[in-house]
Amino acid sequence: MAEFLGFACTSQTPASAGGSRARLTVLFVGLSLLLAVSAAWAQQITDDRGRVVTLTAVPQRIVSLLPSLTETVCALGQCQRLVGVDRHSDYPPQVRALPQLGAGLDPNIEAVLALKPDLVLISVASRASDRLEALGLKVVALSTGSHADVKRVVLQLGALLAAKQAGAVWDSLDAAVQAAAQGLPGRVRGKTFFFEVSPGPYAAGSSSFIGETMRRLGVSNVVPAQLGDYPKLSPEFLAQADPDIVLVANRGSQAEPAYPGWQSLRAVRQHRVCLFTREQTDVLVRPGPRLAEAARLLAGCLQEKLP
């Protein structure tokens, strides 16, 4: 046994034998502590596919294939552990230097495998999770579609990455959204809005992530929840709803939409339209740690356009 542990089995004096025993004791204590720490850290998570994933060590090489998950890892102070991301992950700026592994829903499997990750974070909608797991990778699939999801994912990833500040990160986000709502003047409360997320028009419904943020700011969506998260609306629906304010994503300096009856809307006639750039839209539509920034952007629009 002593030889196995690196000590030569030779004839010893009582003093040297005592020294060897002391060294062995220290070694055994050290090994015991190491095993105890490893066992104490081991984390088990049931991801949003219902699959149980067990990690026996804190992940050091992470691939993230969903922008909101990439941003969450970085918000937890663990950006340095990322070794690859999907092509849409572009925030914070340092992740742009990482290898891009294709679309999150259908990534380059070989490129992911070549990075030898000890954890892959992926959307539940991805078609790659089964194949990645079959290749022996640890895969955690998560859904981020609501404020509650953002909180849950922040805390889950905090546990998986041993990031003790996860609770404080969520508390700060939630408090900032509340502060944005409380900072709005009373005249904004109860006003109606329409949010176009993409041409069609496709709208952010009441049950969508954007709809939830707007509801927390005290305004009412003209799109009822039963139509779904992001329904395509007819010009007739929009004309009949006639919202107090209109918000349009992915426009920036581009012209406002020109749907039939668009110019008849009160919000358009009275110049109560907010046009968001591509970068601002990414903040608004990603259910992640930039939730507070999204709330501030939306609150700024409401305050400016509803005098």
N, C-alpha and C positions, 0 to 999 in steps of 0.2 A: 504494500500500500504506500509505504514511504517512497519507494522508487517511482511509483506511478505519479506521485505528487511532486517529483522532482528532487527528492532528497536521497542521497546515497545511503545504502544500508551497510555501514561499516562499524567496526568496534569503536565505542565511545566511552569517554570518561563520564562519571556522574554529572560533572558540570556541563559537558558538551551535550550529553543526553537530555539534560534539563532544558538547554537552549533549543534543541530540536523540537522537544515537546511543546515549548512555548510558541515556536514558529508554526508548528502544525495547528495548535489551538487558534492562533490568529488567522491562519488560512481557512480553517473550517468555519470560524465565526464570520469571516468575510464572505465565504461562499453562501452561508446560510442567510446572511443579510441580503445578498444579491438576489437569491431565489425568493426571499420573502418580498422584496420590493417589486420584483417582476410579477409575482402572483398577485400582489396587492393592486398593481396598476391594471392588469388585464381588463379590457373593456369588451362588453358584448352589447350589440345594438340590433334591434329589429328595424330594418329600413322600411321604406315606404312601399316596397313590393311584398312586405311580410316575411322577408328572409332574415334569418339570424346570422349576423357576421361577428366573429370573435377576433379581436386583435390582442396579441400577447405582448406587444411592445409599442411604444409611441411611434406613429408613422413619421419617417424622416424623408421619404421620397413620394410626393403626392402628385397625381395627375388629376386635374379638375376639368370636366367636360361640360360645364354649365357656368355661364358668367356670374350668376348670383352666388354660386358656391365658391367660385374663385374669389369673389369680393369678400365673402364671409371668412374664408381662410385668412385673408390679408387683414381684415378688420380685427381678427383675433390675435394679430401680431405674429402670424406664422407664414408670411409670404415667402420666406427663405426656404421653406420646405417644398414649395412647388417646383416640379421639374418639367412640366408640360401642361398645356391648356388647349381648349378648343379655339377655333379661329375667331370666335366672337368675343372671347375674354380679352378686354382691352383696358381694364381698370382694376387696380391702380396702374399708373404708367409703367412701372417696372416689369409687369407681367408681359408686356409687349415684346420683351427680349427673349422670352421663353419659346421653346419649340412649339409650333402650332400643329395640332394633330387632326385637323379637319373639322367637320361639323360635329357638334355634340351628339346629335341623334344617330349619326353614322360615321364614327371616327375611323381613322387609319389604325386598324388593329395592330399591324406590324410595328408601326411607329410607337404606339403606346407600349407594347411589349419590350421594345428595344431600350426604353428608358428605365426598365426594371423598377417600377413603382411598388411600394409596399401598401399603397392605398389608392384606389381609383374612385373619385366622386363623379356621379353621373345622374342625369335626369331619369325619372321613372319611365319617361316616354322613349328613351333610347333603345335602339334595336341591338346594341352591342353588349349589353351587360352579361347575357348568358355565355356568349363566346369568350369574353374576357375572363369570366369565372372558370370556364372550361380549360383555359390556359394557365390556371393556378393563381390568378390575381385576386386580391381582396377587393371586392366591389361593394360600395354603399350607394344605393339609389335613393335620392331624396326629392321631395316635391316642395316647391316654394310658390304657392298660389295665393296666400293670404297673409295678413299680419300675424296671425297665430302660427302659420307655417314658418315665417321668418324667425319668430321667437324660438320655436322648437328646434329649428335647424342650427341657430346660433348656439343654443345650449348643448345639442347633440354633438356638434363638431367641437365645441369647447371641451367636452368630456373625452372625445376620441383623440384630440390633439394635446390633452393635458394643459389646456389654456385656462387658467384659473379666473381670468377676467371676463369670461363669457357672460356671466350674469350682469356685470356692470355694463358691458357693451349693449346688451338688450335694454337695460333700464335707461341708459342714456338715449338710445334711439326712441323709445316710447315717450320719454319725457320731452324730447325735442318736437315730436309730432303734436303732443298736447300743448306745448308752448306756442307752436305755429297757429293752432286753432284758437287759443286764448288771445293771441295778438290781433286777431281779425276784428274789425269793428262790427257792431251789432247789425248794421245795414246788410251785411253779407248773409246772415243767418236765414235759411229757408229759401234762398234764391235757387233757381233751377239752372242746370248746365247740361251741355252735350259735349262729350269728349270723343273726337275722331282719332282712332289709333292708326288707321290706314285708309287709303282711298277706297271708296265703295258706295257710301261711307260705312266702314266698320266702326262700331262704337264700343266704348268701355261701358259695360253694363253695370248694374248696381252690385252684382255679386263678384265683380272682377276686383283685382288688386287695386287698380286705380280708383274704381268706384268706392272701395272701402276707405281709401285715403281721403277722398273728397267728402265722404259721409262724416268722417271724423272732423273735417274742417267746417261742418255745419251746413253744407249745401245739398240740394236734392237732385238726383239723377232723373232725367226725363225718360231714361230707358229702364223699364221694369225688370226685376230680377228674373222673371219667368222667361225672358227672351234669351237668357244665357249670359256668359261672361263677355263675349265679343261678337254680338250679332251684326249682320248686315242689315242696314235700315233702308227703307224706301224714302225718296225725297218727300213723299206725301206724309209719312210719319213725322219727319223732322219739321215740316211746315206746320203741322197740326200741334206738335209739342211746343214749338216756338220758345226755346229756352232763353233765360235771361243773359246767359253768357255761353260762348262757344270756345272750346280749346281744341287745337289741331296739332297733332304730332308730326314730326319729320318734315317740317316746312321751312323754318328759319326765315330767310329773306324771300322765299318763293311766294307766289301769289296765293291768295286764299282759294279754297275749293270753289267750283262753279257748278254746283248741282242745280237741277231745275227748282226754281222757287227759293234758291239760296238768298238772293238779294231782298226777298220779302221778309226774312227773319228780323225780328226786332234787334237781336244782338248784332247782326251785320249792319243794319241801317244806323245803329247808334255806336258803331265801332267798338263793340265789346267782344272782340275776338283776340285770343292769345295764340300766336304761332310759335311752336317750340322747335329748336334746332335738333339735328340728329343726336348730338351729344346730350342735350337736355332730355330728349325722349328716352335714351338709354337709362338715365337716372329715374325717370318716371315709371317705366314699364318693368324694370327688374325688381322682383320681390327679394330684396336683400338689405345689406347694411347701409345703403344710401337712401333708405326710407325717409330719414329725417330731412335730407337734402331735397327729396321729392316733395315732401310736405311744404317746405319753405318755398320751392318754386311755384307750386300751385297756389299757396296763400298769397304770394306776391302778385300773381295774375289776378286773383279775385279782388285784392285790395285796389289794384290799379284800374281795373276795368269796371268795377261797380262803385262809382263815386257817389 
